[in-house]
């Protein structure tokens, strides 16, 4: 299991996630793939689309909230154990991982390393 792989993970139901780190003792840092926003979100969040063009059997986005006074951003970052990952469904390109890294930086999450560093768990 390596960064850039897309897996289905068991939460309250099976949901797709992108691994942002490799296997560590503390688990995998991952980000949930969610449905695109139904309204205009420029200035509020950045979305990186993933789907059939990336060779995936699903469509969705990785959404990173932009920091704003008075708002608690949620970016769907999670830490998962190996047993939470049930089925690999694809792998993202290094270019797509670069887009995700740019979005995390824009959201003020420079401390989240896509090269395997520890991240924060739970929705941020």
PALUM-865700 format. One record per atom (N, C-alpha, C): x, y, z; residue in one letter; residue number from 1; atom name. Coordinates in pm, 1 decimal, decimal comma. Layout:
N
PT;X;Y;Z;A;NUM;CA .
...
//
This chain:
124
PT;85,5;-117,6;0,0;X;1;N .
PT;0,0;0,0;0,0;X;1;CA .
PT;89,7;123,3;0,0;X;1;C .
PT;64,2;210,2;-98,5;X;2;N .
PT;150,8;325,7;-117,3;X;2;CA .
PT;68,6;450,0;-145,0;X;2;C .
PT;133,2;564,9;-125,8;X;3;N .
PT;63,8;691,1;-151,2;X;3;CA .
PT;18,2;696,4;-296,0;X;3;C .
PT;-97,1;757,8;-315,2;X;4;N .
PT;-154,7;768,8;-448,3;X;4;CA .
PT;-250,8;657,5;-483,0;X;4;C .
PT;-250,3;549,8;-404,6;X;5;N .
PT;-346,0;442,7;-430,5;X;5;CA .
PT;-484,5;485,2;-381,7;X;5;C .
PT;-586,1;442,7;-455,1;X;6;N .
PT;-725,0;470,8;-418,0;X;6;CA .
PT;-785,8;339,5;-370,5;X;6;C .
PT;-841,5;342,5;-249,9;X;7;N .
PT;-898,3;223,9;-185,9;X;7;CA .
PT;-1040,3;252,2;-140,7;X;7;C .
PT;-1117,4;147,2;-126,3;X;8;N .
PT;-1243,4;155,8;-53,2;X;8;CA .
PT;-1210,1;125,4;91,6;X;8;C .
PT;-1264,3;206,6;182,3;X;9;N .
PT;-1236,4;191,1;325,3;X;9;CA .
PT;-1368,0;177,5;400,5;X;9;C .
PT;-1363,3;100,5;508,3;X;10;N .
PT;-1481,2;82,3;592,9;X;10;CA .
PT;-1488,8;193,2;696,6;X;10;C .
PT;-1590,2;277,9;683,0;X;11;N .
PT;-1627,0;374,9;786,2;X;11;CA .
PT;-1762,6;325,5;835,7;X;11;C .
PT;-1863,0;411,7;840,0;X;12;N .
PT;-1998,7;365,1;866,8;X;12;CA .
PT;-2051,9;290,5;744,1;X;12;C .
PT;-1992,7;316,3;628,4;X;13;N .
PT;-2017,9;244,9;503,6;X;13;CA .
PT;-1888,5;250,4;423,0;X;13;C .
PT;-1880,8;173,8;314,5;X;14;N .
PT;-1757,7;176,4;234,2;X;14;CA .
PT;-1749,2;306,9;157,3;X;14;C .
PT;-1635,5;373,5;171,0;X;15;N .
PT;-1613,9;501,2;102,9;X;15;CA .
PT;-1475,8;499,9;39,0;X;15;C .
PT;-1460,7;567,5;-76,8;X;16;N .
PT;-1329,0;573,4;-139,7;X;16;CA .
PT;-1238,0;673,9;-69,3;X;16;C .
PT;-1109,3;636,7;-60,8;X;17;N .
PT;-1007,5;724,8;-3,4;X;17;CA .
PT;-883,1;719,7;-91,6;X;17;C .
PT;-805,0;827,6;-86,8;X;18;N .
PT;-674,3;832,3;-152,1;X;18;CA .
PT;-569,6;827,5;-42,3;X;18;C .
PT;-476,8;732,7;-51,9;X;19;N .
PT;-369,0;724,9;46,8;X;19;CA .
PT;-270,3;837,9;22,0;X;19;C .
PT;-241,3;914,9;127,1;X;20;N .
PT;-146,6;1025,8;118,4;X;20;CA .
PT;-11,9;989,5;178,4;X;20;C .
PT;-3,7;875,3;243,9;X;21;N .
PT;123,2;829,4;301,9;X;21;CA .
PT;133,1;679,1;284,1;X;21;C .
PT;253,5;628,3;299,1;X;22;N .
PT;273,8;484,0;296,3;X;22;CA .
PT;239,6;424,4;431,2;X;22;C .
PT;257,3;295,1;442,1;X;23;N .
PT;227,0;221,7;565,1;X;23;CA .
PT;320,2;265,2;677,4;X;23;C .
PT;264,1;312,4;787,1;X;24;N .
PT;340,5;351,6;905,3;X;24;CA .
PT;281,3;280,6;1026,2;X;24;C .
PT;355,7;277,5;1133,1;X;25;N .
PT;306,2;214,2;1256,0;X;25;CA .
PT;175,4;277,8;1301,7;X;25;C .
PT;159,6;409,2;1278,2;X;26;N .
PT;39,4;479,4;1322,2;X;26;CA .
PT;-75,5;468,2;1222,8;X;26;C .
PT;-53,7;403,6;1108,8;X;27;N .
PT;-158,3;387,9;1009,1;X;27;CA .
PT;-128,0;465,6;882,9;X;27;C .
PT;-228,4;476,7;798,5;X;28;N .
PT;-217,2;547,3;671,2;X;28;CA .
PT;-289,3;680,8;681,7;X;28;C .
PT;-224,8;788,2;637,5;X;29;N .
PT;-294,9;915,0;622,7;X;29;CA .
PT;-367,1;908,5;488,8;X;29;C .
PT;-496,5;936,8;490,3;X;30;N .
PT;-576,8;928,1;368,8;X;30;CA .
PT;-675,4;1043,8;364,9;X;30;C .
PT;-735,1;1063,9;248,7;X;31;N .
PT;-835,4;1167,9;231,6;X;31;CA .
PT;-954,7;1105,8;160,8;X;31;C .
PT;-1073,8;1129,4;214,7;X;32;N .
PT;-1195,7;1074,8;155,6;X;32;CA .
PT;-1228,0;1144,1;24,4;X;32;C .
PT;-1274,1;1065,4;-71,7;X;33;N .
PT;-1328,0;1118,3;-196,4;X;33;CA .
PT;-1475,3;1146,8;-169,2;X;33;C .
PT;-1518,7;1269,3;-199,7;X;34;N .
PT;-1656,2;1310,5;-171,7;X;34;CA .
PT;-1721,9;1360,9;-299,8;X;34;C .
PT;-1851,9;1382,3;-294,8;X;35;N .
PT;-1924,8;1436,3;-409,5;X;35;CA .
PT;-1885,3;1582,2;-431,1;X;35;C .
PT;-1883,0;1626,5;-557,2;X;36;N .
PT;-1853,0;1767,8;-583,2;X;36;CA .
PT;-1957,4;1858,0;-517,0;X;36;C .
PT;-1915,8;1978,6;-481,9;X;37;N .
PT;-2008,4;2075,7;-422,7;X;37;CA .
PT;-2115,6;2110,6;-525,0;X;37;C .
PT;-2236,0;2125,3;-479,0;X;38;N .
PT;-2345,7;2159,3;-567,9;X;38;CA .
PT;-2357,7;2308,4;-593,8;X;38;C .
PT;-2277,2;2388,5;-523,8;X;39;N .
PT;-2280,9;2533,4;-539,3;X;39;CA .
PT;-2139,7;2585,2;-561,8;X;39;C .
PT;-2128,4;2710,9;-594,7;X;40;N .
PT;-1999,3;2775,7;-615,9;X;40;CA .
PT;-1921,9;2779,0;-484,8;X;40;C .
PT;-1796,9;2731,8;-487,1;X;41;N .
PT;-1717,8;2726,5;-364,0;X;41;CA .
PT;-1587,6;2804,7;-373,9;X;41;C .
PT;-1566,8;2878,6;-484,9;X;42;N .
PT;-1440,6;2951,8;-497,2;X;42;CA .
PT;-1426,9;3048,0;-380,0;X;42;C .
PT;-1308,1;3053,0;-324,0;X;43;N .
PT;-1282,2;3134,8;-206,6;X;43;CA .
PT;-1313,6;3064,4;-76,3;X;43;C .
PT;-1382,5;2951,0;-82,3;X;44;N .
PT;-1418,5;2875,0;36,9;X;44;CA .
PT;-1342,0;2742,8;42,7;X;44;C .
PT;-1324,4;2679,0;-73,2;X;45;N .
PT;-1256,6;2549,1;-78,1;X;45;CA .
PT;-1196,2;2526,9;-215,9;X;45;C .
PT;-1105,7;2430,7;-222,8;X;46;N .
PT;-1046,0;2386,2;-348,6;X;46;CA .
PT;-1085,8;2240,4;-367,1;X;46;C .
PT;-1130,5;2205,6;-487,5;X;47;N .
PT;-1164,5;2067,4;-517,8;X;47;CA .
PT;-1071,4;2013,6;-625,9;X;47;C .
PT;-1019,7;1893,4;-603,5;X;48;N .
PT;-939,4;1822,9;-703,5;X;48;CA .
PT;-1023,8;1704,5;-750,1;X;48;C .
PT;-1065,4;1708,5;-877,0;X;49;N .
PT;-1152,0;1604,1;-931,1;X;49;CA .
PT;-1072,8;1476,6;-958,7;X;49;C .
PT;-1134,1;1362,9;-927,3;X;50;N .
PT;-1079,2;1231,6;-961,4;X;50;CA .
PT;-1192,0;1149,0;-1021,7;X;50;C .
PT;-1156,0;1060,8;-1114,0;X;51;N .
PT;-1259,5;978,6;-1173,9;X;51;CA .
PT;-1209,8;897,5;-1290,5;X;51;C .
PT;-1298,7;878,1;-1388,7;X;52;N .
PT;-1268,9;792,8;-1503,5;X;52;CA .
PT;-1144,0;838,6;-1577,8;X;52;C .
PT;-1121,3;969,0;-1586,5;X;53;N .
PT;-1001,4;1018,8;-1655,7;X;53;CA .
PT;-873,3;978,2;-1583,5;X;53;C .
PT;-884,6;937,9;-1457,8;X;54;N .
PT;-770,9;889,0;-1379,1;X;54;CA .
PT;-769,6;736,0;-1373,5;X;54;C .
PT;-858,5;672,8;-1450,1;X;55;N .
PT;-866,0;527,3;-1450,4;X;55;CA .
PT;-942,1;469,3;-1332,8;X;55;C .
PT;-1025,1;551,3;-1267,9;X;56;N .
PT;-1099,5;505,0;-1150,3;X;56;CA .
PT;-1242,7;467,9;-1187,6;X;56;C .
PT;-1302,3;371,9;-1117,2;X;57;N .
PT;-1440,8;333,0;-1142,8;X;57;CA .
PT;-1540,6;418,5;-1064,7;X;57;C .
PT;-1500,9;539,7;-1028,8;X;58;N .
PT;-1586,2;628,2;-949,6;X;58;CA .
PT;-1554,3;771,6;-987,6;X;58;C .
PT;-1644,7;861,9;-954,8;X;59;N .
PT;-1625,1;1005,1;-977,4;X;59;CA .
PT;-1641,0;1076,1;-844,4;X;59;C .
PT;-1558,5;1175,7;-819,8;X;60;N .
PT;-1568,9;1253,7;-697,5;X;60;CA .
PT;-1460,1;1357,9;-691,6;X;60;C .
PT;-1443,4;1416,7;-575,3;X;61;N .
PT;-1342,0;1520,2;-555,2;X;61;CA .
PT;-1275,0;1500,1;-420,2;X;61;C .
PT;-1155,3;1552,1;-410,5;X;62;N .
PT;-1088,8;1569,8;-281,9;X;62;CA .
PT;-1105,2;1718,4;-252,6;X;62;C .
PT;-1175,0;1752,0;-143,9;X;63;N .
PT;-1206,8;1891,9;-112,9;X;63;CA .
PT;-1124,5;1938,0;5,9;X;63;C .
PT;-1058,3;2052,7;-12,9;X;64;N .
PT;-979,1;2113,6;93,7;X;64;CA .
PT;-1037,5;2251,5;121,1;X;64;C .
PT;-1083,1;2272,7;243,2;X;65;N .
PT;-1138,5;2402,3;282,1;X;65;CA .
PT;-1026,3;2503,9;297,3;X;65;C .
PT;-1051,7;2625,5;252,8;X;66;N .
PT;-955,1;2733,5;268,3;X;66;CA .
PT;-975,9;2799,7;403,7;X;66;C .
PT;-866,3;2838,2;470,0;X;67;N .
PT;-880,7;2900,0;602,3;X;67;CA .
PT;-955,2;3033,2;592,9;X;67;C .
PT;-1053,1;3051,8;681,6;X;68;N .
PT;-1129,0;3176,8;689,4;X;68;CA .
PT;-1163,7;3202,2;834,5;X;68;C .
PT;-1155,9;3327,5;877,9;X;69;N .
PT;-1191,9;3359,3;1016,3;X;69;CA .
PT;-1336,2;3317,0;1045,4;X;69;C .
PT;-1354,8;3254,2;1159,9;X;70;N .
PT;-1488,4;3215,9;1202,5;X;70;CA .
PT;-1538,2;3083,6;1146,3;X;70;C .
PT;-1459,6;3018,7;1062,0;X;71;N .
PT;-1500,3;2890,0;1006,1;X;71;CA .
PT;-1405,9;2780,4;1052,1;X;71;C .
PT;-1461,1;2665,2;1080,9;X;72;N .
PT;-1380,2;2547,8;1112,5;X;72;CA .
PT;-1375,4;2464,4;984,4;X;72;C .
PT;-1258,4;2457,1;919,0;X;73;N .
PT;-1252,4;2385,5;791,5;X;73;CA .
PT;-1258,0;2234,2;810,3;X;73;C .
PT;-1317,7;2167,2;715,1;X;74;N .
PT;-1322,6;2021,1;714,3;X;74;CA .
PT;-1262,1;1974,2;582,8;X;74;C .
PT;-1156,3;1895,5;589,3;X;75;N .
PT;-1090,7;1849,9;467,1;X;75;CA .
PT;-1093,1;1699,0;451,5;X;75;C .
PT;-1164,1;1628,3;533,6;X;76;N .
PT;-1183,1;1484,8;519,3;X;76;CA .
PT;-1052,7;1405,6;524,8;X;76;C .
PT;-955,8;1454,0;603,4;X;77;N .
PT;-833,7;1377,9;627,9;X;77;CA .
PT;-860,3;1276,9;738,1;X;77;C .
PT;-812,1;1155,6;719,7;X;78;N .
PT;-831,9;1049,2;817,8;X;78;CA .
PT;-704,4;966,6;830,7;X;78;C .
PT;-688,5;901,4;944,1;X;79;N .
PT;-583,5;802,0;961,2;X;79;CA .
PT;-651,5;666,4;969,8;X;79;C .
PT;-607,2;573,8;885,6;X;80;N .
PT;-670,4;442,7;875,5;X;80;CA .
PT;-570,7;332,3;905,8;X;80;C .
PT;-620,8;225,0;961,9;X;81;N .
PT;-540,7;104,0;981,3;X;81;CA .
PT;-551,0;19,3;854,3;X;81;C .
PT;-453,5;-67,1;834,8;X;82;N .
PT;-451,7;-155,5;717,6;X;82;CA .
PT;-584,3;-231,9;703,5;X;82;C .
PT;-640,3;-277,4;816,9;X;83;N .
PT;-763,8;-356,6;809,6;X;83;CA .
PT;-886,7;-273,8;771,3;X;83;C .
PT;-876,2;-139,7;774,1;X;84;N .
PT;-986,6;-53,9;730,1;X;84;CA .
PT;-997,6;-48,9;578,2;X;84;C .
PT;-887,7;-81,3;508,8;X;85;N .
PT;-883,3;-74,2;362,7;X;85;CA .
PT;-926,8;-208,4;305,8;X;85;C .
PT;-1036,2;-206,9;226,4;X;86;N .
PT;-1095,9;-333,3;184,1;X;86;CA .
PT;-1067,7;-371,4;39,6;X;86;C .
PT;-1054,7;-273,1;-50,1;X;87;N .
PT;-1036,4;-305,6;-192,0;X;87;CA .
PT;-967,1;-190,3;-262,6;X;87;C .
PT;-857,9;-219,8;-332,4;X;88;N .
PT;-791,2;-116,3;-411,0;X;88;CA .
PT;-866,6;-99,4;-541,9;X;88;C .
PT;-896,0;27,4;-578,6;X;89;N .
PT;-971,5;53,5;-701,0;X;89;CA .
PT;-892,6;134,4;-802,7;X;89;C .
PT;-770,3;175,8;-770,1;X;90;N .
PT;-690,8;250,3;-866,7;X;90;CA .
PT;-568,7;313,8;-804,4;X;90;C .
PT;-494,8;386,4;-889,9;X;91;N .
PT;-375,5;459,5;-848,2;X;91;CA .
PT;-375,4;592,4;-922,4;X;91;C .
PT;-350,2;701,6;-850,6;X;92;N .
PT;-343,6;833,4;-912,7;X;92;CA .
PT;-203,3;860,0;-966,7;X;92;C .
PT;-196,7;943,7;-1069,7;X;93;N .
PT;-68,6;982,0;-1129,2;X;93;CA .
PT;5,9;1078,4;-1037,4;X;93;C .
PT;135,2;1093,2;-1060,8;X;94;N .
PT;212,7;1189,2;-981,4;X;94;CA .
PT;164,0;1331,2;-1007,8;X;94;C .
PT;114,8;1359,2;-1128,7;X;95;N .
PT;60,4;1492,4;-1158,3;X;95;CA .
PT;-64,0;1520,0;-1073,2;X;95;C .
PT;-151,8;1419,8;-1059,6;X;96;N .
PT;-272,7;1437,0;-978,1;X;96;CA .
PT;-235,4;1453,8;-831,3;X;96;C .
PT;-134,8;1376,9;-784,3;X;97;N .
PT;-87,8;1393,3;-645,9;X;97;CA .
PT;-33,0;1533,9;-624,7;X;97;C .
PT;32,0;1591,0;-726,6;X;98;N .
PT;79,7;1729,1;-718,0;X;98;CA .
PT;-35,2;1827,2;-701,1;X;98;C .
PT;-147,0;1803,6;-771,7;X;99;N .
PT;-265,8;1888,8;-756,1;X;99;CA .
PT;-319,1;1881,1;-613,4;X;99;C .
PT;-320,8;1760,6;-558,2;X;100;N .
PT;-369,0;1742,4;-420,7;X;100;CA .
PT;-276,8;1814,0;-322,7;X;100;C .
PT;-147,0;1800,7;-343,6;X;101;N .
PT;-50,2;1867,7;-256,5;X;101;CA .
PT;-67,3;2019,7;-263,3;X;101;C .
PT;-89,2;2074,5;-384,0;X;102;N .
PT;-113,1;2218,5;-399,6;X;102;CA .
PT;-239,3;2260,8;-324,2;X;102;C .
PT;-344,9;2179,3;-331,9;X;103;N .
PT;-469,7;2210,9;-261,5;X;103;CA .
PT;-448,8;2210,0;-110,7;X;103;C .
PT;-375,0;2110,7;-59,8;X;104;N .
PT;-346,6;2105,3;84,4;X;104;CA .
PT;-267,3;2228,0;128,5;X;104;C .
PT;-172,0;2269,4;45,6;X;105;N .
PT;-93,3;2389,8;77,9;X;105;CA .
PT;-183,5;2513,1;80,6;X;105;C .
PT;-273,6;2524,4;-18,4;X;106;N .
PT;-366,1;2637,8;-23,6;X;106;CA .
PT;-456,6;2640,3;99,0;X;106;C .
PT;-487,1;2522,5;152,4;X;107;N .
PT;-571,4;2512,1;271,1;X;107;CA .
PT;-495,6;2529,6;400,9;X;107;C .
PT;-366,3;2564,8;391,4;X;108;N .
PT;-287,3;2587,7;512,1;X;108;CA .
PT;-242,3;2459,9;579,7;X;108;C .
PT;-238,6;2350,5;504,6;X;109;N .
PT;-202,4;2221,5;562,3;X;109;CA .
PT;-64,0;2177,0;515,3;X;109;C .
PT;32,1;2269,8;520,2;X;110;N .
PT;168,3;2238,6;477,9;X;110;CA .
PT;227,7;2124,0;558,1;X;110;C .
PT;181,2;2105,7;683,0;X;111;N .
PT;236,1;2000,5;768,8;X;111;CA .
PT;195,8;1861,2;722,5;X;111;C .
PT;98,3;1850,9;633,3;X;112;N .
PT;58,4;1720,7;580,3;X;112;CA .
PT;153,4;1687,8;466,3;X;112;C .
PT;240,3;1592,2;490,2;X;113;N .
PT;340,3;1554,0;390,7;X;113;CA .
PT;288,6;1440,0;305,9;X;113;C .
PT;290,9;1457,5;174,2;X;114;N .
PT;250,5;1349,7;85,7;X;114;CA .
PT;364,2;1252,1;61,2;X;114;C .
PT;478,4;1277,8;122,2;X;115;N .
PT;590,0;1185,6;102,1;X;115;CA .
PT;601,7;1086,7;216,3;X;115;C .
PT;501,4;1081,2;302,4;X;116;N .
PT;501,2;977,3;404,7;X;116;CA .
PT;508,3;1027,8;546,7;X;116;C .
PT;502,7;1158,9;569,9;X;117;N .
PT;507,5;1209,8;706,4;X;117;CA .
PT;376,6;1189,2;778,8;X;117;C .
PT;377,8;1207,0;908,2;X;118;N .
PT;256,3;1189,7;987,9;X;118;CA .
PT;160,9;1305,8;964,1;X;118;C .
PT;33,9;1275,1;965,8;X;119;N .
PT;-67,9;1377,3;951,0;X;119;CA .
PT;-157,3;1379,3;1072,2;X;119;C .
PT;-259,6;1462,4;1065,4;X;120;N .
PT;-357,7;1468,4;1172,5;X;120;CA .
PT;-472,4;1377,9;1134,1;X;120;C .
PT;-540,5;1324,9;1232,7;X;121;N .
PT;-647,9;1232,2;1200,7;X;121;CA .
PT;-783,4;1297,4;1218,6;X;121;C .
PT;-882,7;1233,7;1158,6;X;122;N .
PT;-1019,4;1281,2;1167,0;X;122;CA .
PT;-1042,1;1395,7;1071,5;X;122;C .
PT;-1166,2;1430,2;1042,5;X;123;N .
PT;-1192,3;1545,1;958,3;X;123;CA .
PT;-1132,9;1669,6;1022,6;X;123;C .
PT;-1065,3;1747,9;943,5;X;124;N .
PT;-1003,6;1871,2;994,2;X;124;CA .
PT;-1089,2;1989,4;960,9;X;124;C .
//
